[in-house]
Amino acid sequence: MRAHEAGALHGQSRQRPSWLASPADVNELVPRLWAESVTKNGNELEVGGLRASAIAAEVGTPAYVLDEQDFRSRARAFAEAFADDELPATVYYAGKAFLCRAAVQWIDAEGLGLDVCSGGELAVALSAGFPPARVTLHGNNKSDAELQRAVEVGVGRVAVDSVDDIDRLDRLAQEAGVQMPVLVRVTVGVEAHTHDYIATAHEDQKFGLSLADGHAADAARRVHAARGLRLLGLHSHIGSQIFDTSGFEVAARRVLGLHAQLSAELGAEMPELDLGGGFGIAYSTQDDPQTPDELAEGIRAIVGHECHALGIDVPHLSVEPGRAIAGPSTFTLYEVGTVKQVALDAGASRTYVSVDGGMSDNVRTALYGADYSCTLASRRSSAEPVLSRVVGKHCESGDIVVKDEYLPGDIRRGDLIAVPATGAYCRSLASTYNHVPRPPVVAVRDGAVRVLLRRETEDDLLRLDVG
């Protein structure tokens, strides 16, 4: 589960993963990996009625290409799935997955709340006109300035992560003459079946207050006693890219047990329960995510059962499906440069396909060993599929975009390659490593391209260099 310090796949010896099969038709798409409007009509990949080559000609490569209708329909699907009359839940989009002003406006229009975990994310939300009352501020090390801004604008909820959070927020709220609504983030001791870096509810990590050692209960008592704070309830988040709902069942049982204990002890209503999210998406053919309806049904059943067993009313639920909304909506479009054949064991070989981006626009492969898929986007090929690795242009041997994929044997310089499911944590984690400017994010709808975040330039890089 841990990425090698020198980069993805170092220290490993393999030809291809067991789940990756050679395709019967190397041109065919796997629908669950792509946004709604992505097709291969004729020779080229199309999105929103626009050919990949036309997008590349207009905005250049690399570029993040977002299907606007897909993004909005996924947000709407989650809102509708969790809008149950008997056990309703509020859906909060996790801004850390992908955030810009246009995305904020879409989230607002679809009726979702918004989670932010920094002053910068809050600034983007406010600049787009998002209602502060539907914002939750997260973070394990909130600055005084971030808490002060939350108080000033009146964010709807602050998820406190430490006693220090509680005391500073209480002081700022009292100085402003307001009472801030608070969730206590609880570490429930659940080992999520995901990468170590994105599992967030086991004991040995930085987030939350431990249920096991009583720190979470003490924090809730402290919030309840604070004059400037109002205890809304508890928050639990077990990690990201999770497919197994059993983790949510254990987490719900534990956090609802604490909820029942505190409600009885404090005589507090505690009307809310936030179970986080981290719902997985399909990055490759090995992934089979659940639908919003299936997730909503499963979580409602879990919470309803646990509340019945405890003899308590069901609190108002919240969930946070950031990746599941943004991730599948976007693919990254690259242009191929160098192509090399590299010999492997037992007479096999791998084709190394270098593209004009890399770990600066998608660090997840190098950081987590994440798996991605890709397809030839600019033409149809009749060549046989060959085992390939798509790599970037950066000065790192771990600069890998797609570790293992079958591409046509005639892949060549100037071809366009599209990598699906890059809408979450790719632009958010993007860097200017090797002083390579970050790509643009463009939205496609009804055959037209709209730039959401423009391409960075060398002038942008130099503007920060004031020495």
Number of C-alpha atoms within 10 A of each C-alpha: 10 11 18 16 11 14 18 23 18 12 8 8 9 9 14 15 10 8 10 15 12 14 14 9 13 20 23 13 16 11 13 18 26 24 25 19 20 23 19 19 10 9 14 19 25 21 28 22 16 20 20 22 18 13 21 18 9 10 18 16 21 24 25 24 27 30 26 25 19 23 24 18 16 22 27 20 16 27 23 19 18 23 15 13 7 9 18 19 24 20 28 27 30 27 28 19 20 23 20 17 18 17 19 24 15 18 22 20 13 18 17 21 25 28 25 23 20 19 17 11 19 25 14 18 26 16 12 16 13 20 16 19 13 18 24 24 25 19 19 16 16 21 14 13 10 18 21 18 16 24 23 13 13 18 20 19 22 28 27 29 25 20 17 13 20 22 17 15 27 23 16 21 22 16 11 13 12 16 19 23 19 26 26 26 31 30 29 27 18 21 17 25 18 19 18 16 14 16 20 25 26 19 18 10 12 13 19 26 26 21 19 14 10 11 17 25 21 16 23 28 15 16 25 20 13 19 16 22 23 19 24 24 24 25 25 27 25 26 24 24 20 22 19 15 16 16 17 23 18 17 25 25 19 20 23 21 17 20 27 16 14 20 16 12 10 13 10 15 14 21 16 19 25 26 22 22 26 23 24 21 24 23 23 20 16 11 15 14 19 17 16 22 14 12 19 23 15 16 21 20 14 19 22 18 16 20 20 11 11 14 10 16 11 20 22 15 21 19 26 25 23 27 27 31 28 31 27 26 30 32 25 24 29 26 23 23 16 14 18 12 11 11 10 12 9 7 6 10 15 19 22 19 25 25 25 17 27 27 26 25 27 25 22 21 22 25 19 18 22 18 18 22 22 25 21 25 23 22 16 16 17 11 14 15 20 19 21 25 20 25 25 26 19 19 10 14 15 23 26 30 31 23 23 21 25 23 26 21 16 14 20 16 14 13 17 25 26 24 23 27 29 27 26 24 22 22 23 16 16 18 18 14 14 10 13 19 20 22 26 20 23 23 23 23 18 13 12 13 19 15 15 15 17 14 18 14 14 10 10 11 14 10 9 8 8 5 3
